Amino acid sequence: MALDRANIRKLLELLNAELRQTGIAGELYLVGGAVMCIVFNARESTKDLDAFFEPMEAVREAARRVAIGHDFPEDWLNDAVKGFLSEKGDYKSFLELSNLKVMTASAEYLLAMKCLAMRLGAEFHDEADIRYLIRYLNIDKYQVALDTISRYYPLELIPQKTLYALEEILGGPS
């Protein structure tokens, strides 16, 4: 099931309601396709919400109850992205509900994450997202892209295929 802006908003409100019923205050840090949809309007939908969240088990259980009670996929909230997070990552406040505070990755951080994770293939949107974020951030030089990425990750962690793609998009090192 593709999650569009309306479904994402509904899921966040349902998650807030579940947390409110249990008296828990949660924090959700969104990255990936959900941010591309709800912050940048760069695409219509995403397959899940990539995020990390606190308190982890309470939010995970509340998300499971939302899925079961409202006919959403059980993995609509996915924290597998934890392996790609940078301790230098930065977030902006997006939504504050009674029991849920939602933050979204900044454009620069999201670009760096997309470059680190760059998956190829029709089912993935990483290259299109990278192209969008480069335009959004007005990056027009390869070195500026590398400087942006290196604020979050050592460049040696960035896959060679990503560097080639950045060269293609931006016209190569200069």
C-alpha positions as CSV (number, residue, x, y, z in Angstrom):
1,M,0.0,0.0,0.0
2,A,1.4,3.4,-1.0
3,L,1.2,6.0,1.7
4,D,0.3,9.5,0.3
5,R,0.4,12.8,2.2
6,A,-3.2,12.3,3.5
7,N,-2.5,8.7,4.7
8,I,0.8,9.8,6.4
9,R,-1.0,12.5,8.3
10,K,-3.8,10.1,9.3
11,L,-1.2,7.6,10.5
12,L,0.6,10.2,12.6
13,E,-2.7,11.3,14.1
14,L,-3.7,7.7,14.8
15,L,-0.3,7.0,16.4
16,N,-0.8,10.1,18.6
17,A,-4.2,8.8,19.7
18,E,-2.7,5.4,20.6
19,L,0.0,7.1,22.6
20,R,-2.5,9.4,24.3
21,Q,-4.6,6.3,25.4
22,T,-1.5,4.9,27.1
23,G,-0.3,8.2,28.5
24,I,3.0,8.0,26.7
25,A,4.7,11.0,25.0
26,G,6.6,9.9,21.8
27,E,9.0,11.5,19.5
28,L,9.3,10.5,15.8
29,Y,12.3,11.5,13.6
30,L,11.3,11.0,10.0
31,V,13.7,10.5,7.1
32,G,13.4,9.1,3.6
33,G,10.5,9.0,1.3
34,A,8.0,10.2,3.9
35,V,9.9,13.5,4.1
36,M,10.1,13.7,0.4
37,C,6.3,13.5,0.3
38,I,5.2,15.6,3.3
39,V,7.8,18.3,3.4
40,F,9.1,18.7,-0.1
41,N,6.1,17.5,-2.1
42,A,8.6,15.8,-4.4
43,R,6.6,12.7,-4.8
44,E,3.1,11.4,-4.3
45,S,3.7,8.5,-2.0
46,T,6.1,6.3,-0.1
47,K,5.8,2.6,0.9
48,D,6.5,3.2,4.6
49,L,7.7,5.8,7.1
50,D,11.4,5.4,7.8
51,A,12.1,6.8,11.2
52,F,13.6,6.3,14.6
53,F,11.5,6.9,17.6
54,E,11.4,7.2,21.3
55,P,10.4,5.4,23.5
56,M,11.2,2.7,21.0
57,E,9.0,-0.2,22.2
58,A,6.0,1.9,23.2
59,V,5.9,3.7,19.8
60,R,6.5,0.4,18.0
61,E,3.6,-1.2,19.9
62,A,1.3,1.8,19.3
63,A,2.2,1.6,15.6
64,R,1.3,-2.1,15.5
65,R,-2.1,-1.3,17.1
66,V,-2.7,1.4,14.5
67,A,-1.9,-1.1,11.7
68,I,-4.2,-3.8,13.1
69,G,-7.1,-1.4,13.9
70,H,-7.1,0.6,10.7
71,D,-6.1,-1.8,8.0
72,F,-2.6,-0.4,7.3
73,P,0.4,-2.6,6.7
74,E,2.0,-3.8,9.9
75,D,5.4,-2.4,8.8
76,W,4.1,1.1,8.0
77,L,6.5,2.5,10.6
78,N,10.0,1.2,9.9
79,D,13.1,1.8,12.0
80,A,15.5,-0.2,9.8
81,V,17.0,3.2,8.8
82,K,18.9,3.3,12.1
83,G,22.0,1.9,10.4
84,F,22.1,5.0,8.1
85,L,21.8,7.6,10.8
86,S,24.5,10.1,11.5
87,E,25.2,11.4,15.0
88,K,25.5,14.8,13.2
89,G,22.0,14.5,11.7
90,D,19.8,17.5,12.0
91,Y,16.0,17.7,12.1
92,K,13.3,20.4,11.9
93,S,10.1,20.4,13.9
94,F,7.2,19.3,11.6
95,L,4.2,18.5,13.8
96,E,3.4,18.7,17.5
97,L,0.4,16.7,18.6
98,S,-0.7,16.1,22.2
99,N,1.4,13.0,22.7
100,L,3.6,12.9,19.5
101,K,6.3,15.3,18.4
102,V,7.3,14.7,14.8
103,M,10.6,16.0,13.4
104,T,11.9,15.6,9.8
105,A,15.4,15.4,8.5
106,S,16.8,18.7,7.0
107,A,17.2,18.8,3.3
108,E,21.0,18.7,3.6
109,Y,20.9,15.7,5.9
110,L,18.4,13.9,3.8
111,L,20.6,14.4,0.7
112,A,23.6,12.9,2.6
113,M,21.5,9.9,3.7
114,K,20.2,9.3,0.2
115,C,23.7,9.4,-1.1
116,L,24.9,7.0,1.5
117,A,22.0,4.5,0.9
118,M,21.7,5.0,-2.9
119,R,19.8,2.0,-4.2
120,L,19.2,1.6,-7.9
121,G,16.2,0.1,-9.6
122,A,12.7,1.1,-10.6
123,E,11.3,0.3,-7.1
124,F,13.7,2.8,-5.4
125,H,13.5,6.6,-5.6
126,D,17.0,7.4,-4.3
127,E,18.4,8.9,-7.5
128,A,15.3,10.9,-8.2
129,D,15.3,12.1,-4.6
130,I,19.0,13.1,-4.8
131,R,18.3,15.0,-8.1
132,Y,15.4,16.8,-6.4
133,L,17.4,17.7,-3.3
134,I,20.3,19.0,-5.3
135,R,17.9,21.3,-7.2
136,Y,16.1,22.3,-3.9
137,L,19.4,23.1,-2.2
138,N,20.7,25.0,-5.3
139,I,23.8,22.8,-5.5
140,D,25.4,23.2,-8.8
141,K,28.9,21.9,-8.2
142,Y,30.2,18.4,-7.5
143,Q,32.5,19.7,-4.7
144,V,29.6,21.5,-3.0
145,A,27.6,18.2,-3.0
146,L,30.6,16.4,-1.4
147,D,31.0,19.2,1.2
148,T,27.3,18.9,2.1
149,I,27.5,15.1,2.4
150,S,30.8,15.2,4.4
151,R,29.1,17.3,7.1
152,Y,27.2,14.1,8.1
153,Y,29.4,11.2,6.9
154,P,33.0,10.5,6.0
155,L,33.2,10.5,2.2
156,E,34.9,7.1,2.2
157,L,31.5,5.6,3.3
158,I,29.8,7.0,0.2
159,P,29.5,4.3,-2.5
160,Q,31.4,4.8,-5.7
161,K,28.1,4.4,-7.7
162,T,26.8,7.5,-5.8
163,L,29.9,9.5,-6.6
164,Y,29.5,8.6,-10.3
165,A,25.9,9.6,-10.2
166,L,26.8,13.0,-8.6
167,E,29.4,13.5,-11.3
168,E,26.8,12.8,-13.9
169,I,24.2,15.1,-12.3
170,L,26.6,18.0,-11.6
171,G,29.0,17.7,-14.5
172,G,31.9,16.1,-12.6
173,P,34.6,17.5,-10.3
174,S,35.8,21.0,-10.9
